[in-house]
Amino acid sequence: MNPETILQAQVIDALNRRGHLVFNHTVGTFFTPQGTRLKIGNHGEADIWGVAKGGRAIFIELKIKGHKPRPDQLQFLKVVGEMGAIAGWCTSVEEAIKLVEETP
């Protein structure tokens, strides 16, 4: 597993253990065993989607330390944040917990 995938599993586990409901949101193009092309999601959508204990939507983009989100990812987070969701990007489990539990 790549480091971002490991971080994603750790963040999902930590937030779900704290009473939130979050899950992986996969974006990409995939092929069925028969060769049919499937496009899932849209570029820029966050890695983790969910609902906080209080009912607000959660969107988190995860990056390994030293990396930053692309402009389309930042735009997605800006739009959903302006709509009232908890939205941001994080490089650790601790940052993700702080984002979800301390965003006003």
C-alpha positions in Angstrom: 0.0 0.0 0.0 1.2 3.5 -0.7 1.7 5.9 2.2 -1.4 8.0 1.3 -3.6 4.9 1.3 -2.3 3.9 4.8 -2.9 7.4 6.1 -6.4 7.3 4.6 -7.2 4.0 6.5 -5.8 5.4 9.7 -7.9 8.7 9.4 -11.1 6.7 8.6 -10.6 4.4 11.5 -9.8 7.3 14.0 -12.8 9.4 13.0 -15.2 6.5 13.0 -14.0 5.4 16.4 -14.8 9.0 17.6 -18.4 8.6 16.5 -18.3 10.2 13.0 -19.3 8.3 9.9 -16.6 8.6 7.2 -15.6 6.5 4.2 -13.2 6.4 1.3 -14.3 8.2 -1.9 -12.6 6.7 -4.9 -12.1 8.7 -8.1 -10.7 7.3 -11.3 -11.2 5.2 -14.4 -11.4 1.5 -14.0 -12.0 -1.5 -16.3 -14.3 -4.5 -15.7 -12.9 -8.0 -16.4 -14.8 -7.8 -19.7 -12.9 -4.6 -20.6 -15.7 -2.1 -20.1 -14.4 1.3 -19.0 -16.0 2.8 -15.8 -15.4 6.4 -14.7 -16.1 6.9 -11.1 -16.3 10.4 -9.5 -14.8 13.6 -10.8 -11.3 15.0 -10.6 -10.8 17.2 -7.5 -13.3 15.4 -5.2 -12.0 14.7 -1.7 -10.5 11.4 -0.6 -12.8 11.1 2.4 -16.5 11.8 2.6 -18.9 11.5 5.5 -21.0 13.0 8.2 -19.9 14.4 11.6 -21.7 13.4 14.8 -23.6 16.7 14.7 -24.9 16.1 11.2 -22.5 18.2 9.1 -21.1 16.8 5.9 -17.3 16.1 6.0 -14.9 16.3 3.0 -11.2 15.7 3.6 -8.4 15.6 1.1 -5.4 13.7 2.4 -1.8 14.4 1.4 1.5 13.0 2.6 3.7 15.5 4.4 5.5 17.7 1.9 2.7 17.4 -0.7 -0.1 19.8 -1.4 -3.6 19.5 -3.0 -4.0 20.4 -6.7 -6.0 23.5 -7.6 -9.1 21.4 -8.6 -9.0 19.7 -5.1 -8.7 23.1 -3.3 -11.6 24.4 -5.4 -13.8 21.5 -4.5 -13.0 22.0 -0.8 -13.7 25.7 -1.1 -17.1 25.2 -2.7 -18.3 22.5 -0.2 -16.9 24.5 2.7 -18.9 27.6 1.6 -22.0 25.4 1.5 -21.6 24.6 5.2 -19.6 21.4 5.1 -16.5 20.6 7.2 -13.9 20.7 4.5 -10.1 20.8 4.4 -6.9 19.0 3.7 -4.7 17.1 6.2 -1.4 15.3 6.4 -2.0 13.4 9.6 -4.7 11.7 11.8 -4.3 14.5 14.3 -5.0 17.2 11.8 -8.1 15.3 10.5 -9.5 15.0 14.0 -8.9 18.7 14.7 -10.5 19.7 11.3 -13.6 17.7 12.0 -14.0 18.4 15.7 -12.9 22.1 15.8 -14.2 23.6 12.6 -16.8 26.2 13.6 
